[in-house]
Amino acid sequence: APICALASQAVGNGNWGGWGAPVPPLRPVTATAEDQDDDMDDFGRHHRGDRYSSADVQRLLDALGSEDACVRQLSVNLLGHEDDDPTVVNGLLTRLRDANVRMRQVAAIGLGLVESDSAVAALVQAMRDTSVAVRANSAWALGRIENGRALAPLVGMLRDREEIVRSAATIAVGQMDSVSAATALARVLREDQSAAVRRSAAWGLGQLEAHEGVDALTTALGSDKDSRVREMAAWALGSIEDSKATAALLKAARGDDTDSVRETAVWAIAQIEDQSAVNALGEIAASDRSARVRATAAWAVGQVQDDDEGRVPPGLVKALGDESDDVRLRAAWALGQIGDTSALPAIRDAMKREKNPRIAKALIRALMKSGERSEATISQLLDSPDPAVREAAVRALAGGGSRDPWPWPNPRPRPFP
């Protein structure tokens, strides 16, 4: 089975943003939504320039009835590449009505892979199937097709008794750009008993960039018992970019027990670009117990306070002395973004003690962006044993400084349900 799974992944399983079908042939129907999250892969979709012959298509359709789960999964994945072949669509629609539950289960996956609008009505009907796998896969397929006619039936599935079905329907609703979709997802986030489903609802609200969901998301960020739900709520608020969420995000960034939640909250504040949060971000960059959180907070200061009149928060200056190379690197980058002349003494001091050549290059950039014009200061860098640092100093002395000496750090925590 592991070898077959790898072979199946090599030809693709319709991953949309990392979200494969809920119950493919190689996953037991008893798997939970959490199980799906754990074994998710990002192997992408196989692209071919050729087409299968009619005989090959028929062989693949026939193979969907195989007793071997590996054969069924490989066959449906291969058929999924024939997305404009009416023979494939009609063959899958016929099999969606088959008496064999395994056939209906795999046919729903195939219809999702080919993304045919002509399958919407049949898939909506299949969401009433007695089989959990068929209902979940049908909801997933409708989410891939993204036809508005499926929205109301999908919203109805948000109350299904099975967690994996509700989770699949929640993700699918998150693909439908509609106010009613946002309202339904906010209700799920507030009320569903499953953390996996609530997490999917938070993801959907972020995917839709739904301002209507901000209140539900801030409540979840502050009070949900599951850290992965809180993390996703923070990510969603950053995607929506509504300044009403800043206070809740700051509270989470300062006080949540889980590092990933605090880091994602800091990232979200940077996405919103609320300058009222700059000093608090600086404090987090200087004092959070997690180096990852401190580094992301330092980056966030540079992201938010990126203008000609920005002032450097004290915490960012303190971060130049952090034990973590990554924190010092992000702090140096942020100081270069802000360009505050009052930070020059701290940058010069950091240059004297910095042993990491890459960070030294970032500090050279910060010096120039902050208004350093002393050739004596820059000339001291010419004795550096690192040729890249010497090159950066030469550029500075030549009055260049236009080319940044290292890539822009751009952390993107993006949890997927």
C-alpha positions as CSV (number, residue, x, y, z in Angstrom):
1,A,0.0,0.0,0.0
2,P,2.8,2.6,0.7
3,I,4.3,2.0,-2.7
4,C,0.9,2.3,-4.3
5,A,0.2,5.5,-2.4
6,L,3.5,7.0,-3.7
7,A,2.7,6.0,-7.3
8,S,-0.8,7.5,-6.9
9,Q,0.7,10.8,-5.6
10,A,3.1,10.9,-8.6
11,V,0.1,11.1,-11.0
12,G,-1.7,13.5,-8.7
13,N,-4.9,13.4,-6.6
14,G,-6.4,16.7,-7.4
15,N,-4.8,18.6,-4.6
16,W,-6.4,22.0,-4.4
17,G,-4.3,24.1,-2.1
18,G,-3.1,20.9,-0.5
19,W,-6.6,19.6,0.1
20,G,-7.1,16.1,-1.5
21,A,-10.4,14.2,-1.6
22,P,-11.7,13.3,1.9
23,V,-12.0,9.6,1.4
24,P,-9.9,8.3,-1.5
25,P,-9.7,4.5,-2.0
26,L,-6.5,4.3,0.0
27,R,-7.9,6.0,3.1
28,P,-10.4,4.1,5.3
29,V,-13.8,5.6,5.7
30,T,-13.2,5.7,9.4
31,A,-10.5,8.3,9.0
32,T,-11.3,11.6,10.7
33,A,-10.8,15.1,9.4
34,E,-7.7,15.4,11.7
35,D,-6.3,12.3,10.0
36,Q,-6.6,13.9,6.7
37,D,-4.7,17.0,7.9
38,D,-1.9,14.8,9.2
39,D,-1.3,12.9,6.0
40,M,-1.8,15.7,3.5
41,D,0.8,16.1,0.8
42,D,1.7,18.8,-1.6
43,F,2.8,16.8,-4.5
44,G,1.0,18.8,-7.1
45,R,-0.8,17.8,-10.2
46,H,0.8,15.8,-13.1
47,H,0.7,17.6,-16.5
48,R,0.8,15.7,-19.8
49,G,0.7,17.0,-23.3
50,D,-0.9,13.8,-24.8
51,R,-4.4,12.3,-24.4
52,Y,-5.5,8.8,-23.6
53,S,-7.1,6.8,-26.4
54,S,-10.8,5.9,-26.1
55,A,-9.7,2.3,-25.3
56,D,-7.5,3.5,-22.5
57,V,-10.2,5.7,-21.1
58,Q,-12.6,2.8,-21.1
59,R,-10.0,0.6,-19.4
60,L,-9.5,3.2,-16.7
61,L,-13.3,3.6,-16.2
62,D,-13.6,-0.2,-15.8
63,A,-10.7,-0.3,-13.4
64,L,-12.7,1.9,-11.0
65,G,-14.6,-1.2,-10.0
66,S,-11.4,-3.1,-9.1
67,E,-11.2,-4.9,-5.7
68,D,-7.7,-3.3,-5.3
69,A,-7.9,0.1,-3.7
70,C,-4.6,1.0,-5.3
71,V,-5.9,0.3,-8.8
72,R,-9.0,2.4,-8.1
73,Q,-7.0,5.4,-6.8
74,L,-4.5,5.4,-9.6
75,S,-7.3,5.0,-12.2
76,V,-9.4,7.9,-10.9
77,N,-6.3,10.1,-10.6
78,L,-5.4,9.4,-14.3
79,L,-9.0,10.0,-15.4
80,G,-8.9,13.3,-13.6
81,H,-6.5,14.7,-16.2
82,E,-9.2,14.1,-19.0
83,D,-11.2,17.1,-17.9
84,D,-12.7,17.9,-21.2
85,D,-13.7,14.4,-22.3
86,P,-17.4,13.8,-22.3
87,T,-16.8,10.0,-22.2
88,V,-15.1,10.4,-18.9
89,V,-17.7,12.7,-17.4
90,N,-20.6,10.5,-18.5
91,G,-18.8,7.4,-17.3
92,L,-18.3,8.9,-13.9
93,L,-21.9,10.1,-13.7
94,T,-23.1,6.6,-14.4
95,R,-20.8,5.1,-11.7
96,L,-22.0,7.7,-9.2
97,R,-25.3,5.9,-9.3
98,D,-23.8,2.4,-9.0
99,A,-25.0,0.0,-6.3
100,N,-21.5,-0.5,-5.1
101,V,-20.5,2.1,-2.5
102,R,-16.9,2.0,-3.4
103,M,-17.7,2.8,-7.0
104,R,-19.8,5.8,-5.9
105,Q,-17.1,6.9,-3.6
106,V,-14.4,6.9,-6.3
107,A,-16.7,8.4,-9.0
108,A,-17.4,11.4,-6.8
109,I,-13.6,12.0,-6.6
110,G,-13.3,11.7,-10.4
111,L,-16.1,14.3,-11.0
112,G,-14.3,16.7,-8.7
113,L,-11.0,16.2,-10.5
114,V,-12.6,16.9,-13.9
115,E,-14.5,19.9,-12.5
116,S,-17.5,19.5,-14.8
117,D,-20.4,21.8,-14.3
118,S,-22.7,19.1,-15.7
119,A,-22.0,17.0,-12.6
120,V,-23.4,19.5,-10.1
121,A,-26.9,18.2,-9.9
122,A,-25.8,14.6,-9.5
123,L,-23.2,15.5,-6.8
124,V,-25.8,17.5,-4.9
125,Q,-28.0,14.4,-5.0
126,A,-25.1,12.2,-3.9
127,M,-24.6,14.3,-0.8
128,R,-27.8,12.5,0.5
129,D,-26.1,9.1,0.1
130,T,-26.1,6.8,3.1
131,S,-22.4,6.4,2.8
132,V,-20.2,8.8,4.7
133,A,-17.4,8.5,2.1
134,V,-19.8,9.3,-0.8
135,R,-21.2,12.3,1.0
136,A,-17.8,13.7,1.9
137,N,-16.3,13.2,-1.5
138,S,-19.3,14.7,-3.2
139,A,-19.0,17.8,-1.1
140,W,-15.3,18.0,-1.8
141,A,-16.0,17.7,-5.6
142,L,-18.6,20.5,-5.5
143,G,-16.0,22.7,-3.8
144,R,-13.6,22.1,-6.7
145,I,-16.2,22.8,-9.3
146,E,-17.2,26.1,-7.5
147,N,-20.7,26.4,-9.1
148,G,-23.0,28.7,-7.1
149,R,-25.9,26.3,-7.5
150,A,-24.2,24.0,-5.0
151,L,-23.9,26.6,-2.2
152,A,-27.3,26.1,-0.5
153,P,-27.0,22.3,-0.5
154,L,-23.4,22.5,0.8
155,V,-24.5,24.8,3.6
156,G,-27.1,22.2,4.5
157,M,-24.3,19.6,4.8
158,L,-22.6,21.7,7.5
159,R,-25.0,20.0,9.9
160,D,-24.2,16.5,8.8
161,R,-23.7,14.1,11.7
162,E,-20.2,13.0,10.5
163,E,-17.2,15.2,11.1
164,I,-15.4,14.4,7.9
165,V,-18.5,15.3,5.9
166,R,-18.9,18.6,7.7
167,S,-15.3,19.4,7.2
168,A,-15.4,18.7,3.5
169,A,-18.5,20.8,3.1
170,T,-16.9,23.6,5.1
171,I,-13.9,23.7,2.9
172,A,-16.2,23.7,-0.2
173,V,-18.3,26.5,1.1
174,G,-15.0,28.4,1.6
175,Q,-14.6,28.3,-2.2
176,M,-17.9,30.0,-2.8
177,D,-17.7,33.8,-2.8
178,S,-21.0,34.8,-1.2
179,V,-22.2,36.7,1.9
180,S,-24.4,33.7,2.8
181,A,-21.3,31.5,2.7
182,A,-19.5,33.7,5.2
183,T,-22.5,33.8,7.5
184,A,-22.7,30.0,7.4
185,L,-19.0,29.6,8.1
186,A,-19.1,32.0,11.0
187,R,-21.9,30.0,12.6
188,V,-19.8,26.8,12.2
189,L,-16.8,28.5,13.8
190,R,-19.0,29.4,16.8
191,E,-21.0,26.3,17.2
192,D,-19.4,23.1,15.8
193,Q,-18.2,20.6,18.4
194,S,-15.3,19.4,16.2
195,A,-12.0,21.4,16.4
196,A,-11.1,20.2,12.9
197,V,-14.4,21.5,11.4
198,R,-14.0,24.8,13.3
199,R,-10.5,25.1,11.9
200,S,-11.8,24.5,8.4
201,A,-14.5,27.2,9.0
202,A,-11.8,29.7,10.0
203,W,-9.8,28.9,6.9
204,G,-12.9,29.4,4.7
205,L,-13.5,32.9,6.2
206,G,-9.9,33.8,5.5
207,Q,-10.1,32.3,2.0
208,L,-13.2,34.4,1.3
209,E,-11.6,37.5,3.0
210,A,-15.0,37.9,4.6
211,H,-15.2,41.0,6.8
212,E,-18.5,39.6,8.0
213,G,-16.5,36.9,9.8
214,V,-14.2,39.2,11.8
215,D,-16.3,39.0,15.0
216,A,-16.5,35.2,15.0
217,L,-12.8,35.0,14.2
218,T,-11.7,37.3,17.0
219,T,-13.9,35.4,19.4
220,A,-12.3,32.1,18.3
221,L,-8.8,33.6,18.5
222,G,-9.4,34.6,22.1
223,S,-11.4,31.7,23.5
224,D,-11.2,28.5,21.4
225,K,-9.7,25.7,23.4
226,D,-7.9,24.2,20.4
227,S,-4.6,26.0,19.5
228,R,-4.9,25.0,15.8
229,V,-8.3,26.7,15.6
230,R,-6.8,29.8,17.2
231,E,-3.8,29.7,14.8
232,M,-6.2,29.5,11.8
233,A,-8.3,32.3,13.2
234,A,-5.2,34.5,13.4
235,W,-4.3,33.6,9.8
236,A,-7.8,34.4,8.6
237,L,-7.8,37.8,10.2
238,G,-4.5,38.6,8.5
239,S,-6.0,37.6,5.2
240,I,-9.0,39.7,5.7
241,E,-6.9,42.7,6.8
242,D,-9.5,44.5,8.9
243,S,-8.1,46.9,11.5
244,K,-10.9,45.9,13.9
245,A,-9.0,42.8,14.6
246,T,-5.8,44.5,15.7
247,A,-6.6,44.5,19.4
248,A,-7.5,40.8,19.5
249,L,-4.4,39.9,17.5
250,L,-2.2,41.9,19.9
251,K,-3.7,40.2,22.8
252,A,-3.0,36.8,21.3
253,A,0.5,37.8,20.2
254,R,1.3,38.8,23.8
255,G,-0.5,36.1,25.7
256,D,-1.3,32.9,23.9
257,D,0.3,29.8,25.3
258,T,1.1,28.4,21.8
259,D,4.1,29.7,19.8
260,S,2.4,29.1,16.4
261,V,-0.6,31.2,17.5
262,R,1.5,34.1,18.7
263,E,3.6,34.0,15.5
264,T,0.6,33.9,13.2
265,A,-1.0,36.7,15.2
266,V,2.1,38.9,14.7
267,W,2.2,38.0,11.0
268,A,-1.5,39.0,10.7
269,I,-0.9,42.4,12.3
270,A,1.8,43.0,9.7
271,Q,-0.8,42.2,7.0
272,I,-3.2,44.7,8.4
273,E,-0.4,47.3,8.6
274,D,-1.9,49.0,11.7
275,Q,0.8,51.4,12.8
276,S,-0.7,51.7,16.3
277,A,0.7,48.3,16.9
278,V,4.4,49.1,16.2
279,N,5.6,49.6,19.8
280,A,3.8,46.4,20.9
281,L,5.4,44.5,18.0
282,G,8.8,45.9,19.1
283,E,8.2,44.6,22.6
284,I,7.4,41.2,21.3
285,A,10.5,41.2,19.1
286,A,12.6,41.9,22.2
287,S,11.0,39.6,24.8
288,D,8.9,36.7,23.4
289,R,10.2,33.3,24.6
290,S,10.2,31.9,21.1
291,A,12.9,33.0,18.6
292,R,10.5,32.4,15.8
293,V,8.0,34.7,17.2
294,R,10.6,37.3,18.0
295,A,11.9,37.1,14.4
296,T,8.5,37.4,12.9
297,A,7.7,40.4,15.2
298,A,10.9,42.1,14.1
299,W,9.9,41.6,10.5
300,A,6.4,42.9,11.2
301,V,7.8,46.1,12.6
302,G,9.5,46.8,9.3
303,Q,6.5,45.8,7.4
304,V,4.2,48.1,9.3
305,Q,6.5,51.1,10.0
306,D,7.7,51.4,6.4
307,D,7.6,55.1,5.7
308,D,9.8,58.2,5.7
309,E,8.6,59.5,9.1
310,G,8.7,56.2,11.0
311,R,10.2,55.9,14.4
312,V,12.1,52.8,15.6
313,P,10.4,51.2,18.6
314,P,12.9,50.5,21.5
315,G,12.2,46.8,21.4
316,L,13.5,46.6,17.8
317,V,16.8,48.1,18.8
318,K,17.1,45.6,21.6
319,A,16.5,42.8,19.2
320,L,19.9,43.6,17.5
321,G,21.5,41.9,20.5
322,D,19.3,38.8,20.3
323,E,21.0,35.4,20.7
324,S,19.2,34.2,17.5
325,D,20.8,35.0,14.2
326,D,17.4,35.1,12.5
327,V,16.0,37.6,15.0
328,R,19.0,39.9,14.5
329,L,18.8,39.6,10.7
330,R,15.1,40.5,10.7
331,A,15.7,43.4,13.1
332,A,18.5,44.8,10.9
333,W,16.2,44.5,7.8
334,A,13.4,46.3,9.7
335,L,15.7,49.1,10.7
336,G,16.6,49.5,7.1
337,Q,13.0,49.7,6.1
338,I,12.3,52.4,8.7
339,G,15.3,54.5,8.1
340,D,15.3,56.4,11.4
341,T,18.5,58.4,12.0
342,S,18.0,58.0,15.8
343,A,18.9,54.3,15.4
344,L,22.3,55.0,13.9
345,P,24.3,54.7,17.2
346,A,22.6,51.3,17.9
347,I,23.3,50.1,14.4
348,R,27.0,51.1,14.6
349,D,27.3,49.3,18.0
350,A,25.7,46.2,16.5
351,M,28.2,46.3,13.6
352,K,31.1,46.3,16.0
353,R,30.0,43.0,17.7
354,E,28.3,41.2,14.8
355,K,30.1,38.0,13.7
356,N,27.6,36.8,11.2
357,P,28.6,38.1,7.7
358,R,25.0,38.0,6.4
359,I,23.7,40.0,9.3
360,A,26.6,42.4,8.9
361,K,25.5,43.0,5.3
362,A,21.9,43.7,6.6
363,L,23.4,46.2,9.1
364,I,25.3,47.9,6.3
365,R,22.0,48.3,4.5
366,A,20.4,49.7,7.6
367,L,23.2,52.2,8.1
368,M,22.8,53.6,4.6
369,K,19.0,53.6,4.8
370,S,19.1,55.4,8.1
371,G,21.3,58.2,6.8
372,E,24.8,57.1,7.6
373,R,27.3,59.3,5.6
374,S,30.5,58.7,7.5
375,E,33.1,57.3,5.2
376,A,35.2,56.5,8.2
377,T,32.5,54.2,9.7
378,I,32.0,52.4,6.4
379,S,35.7,52.1,5.7
380,Q,36.2,50.0,8.8
381,L,34.1,47.4,7.1
382,L,36.6,47.0,4.3
383,D,38.8,44.9,6.5
384,S,36.1,42.3,6.9
385,P,37.3,38.7,6.2
386,D,34.0,38.2,4.3
387,P,34.2,39.3,0.6
388,A,30.4,39.9,0.5
389,V,30.7,42.3,3.4
390,R,33.6,44.1,1.7
391,E,31.5,44.3,-1.5
392,A,28.6,45.9,0.4
393,A,30.9,48.4,2.0
394,V,32.4,49.3,-1.4
395,R,28.9,49.9,-2.7
396,A,28.1,52.1,0.2
397,L,31.3,54.1,-0.2
398,A,30.5,54.5,-3.9
399,G,27.2,56.1,-3.0
400,G,25.3,53.1,-4.2
401,G,23.1,51.5,-1.6
402,S,20.3,51.1,-4.2
403,R,20.8,47.3,-4.3
404,D,19.9,45.7,-1.1
405,P,22.7,43.3,0.0
406,W,20.3,40.4,0.9
407,P,16.8,39.2,0.1
408,W,13.8,40.7,1.8
409,P,12.6,38.4,4.6
410,N,8.9,37.6,4.1
411,P,7.6,35.0,6.5
412,R,4.2,33.6,5.5
413,P,2.7,31.3,8.1
414,R,-0.3,29.8,6.3
415,P,-1.9,26.8,8.0
416,F,-4.2,24.7,5.8
417,P,-7.0,22.8,7.3
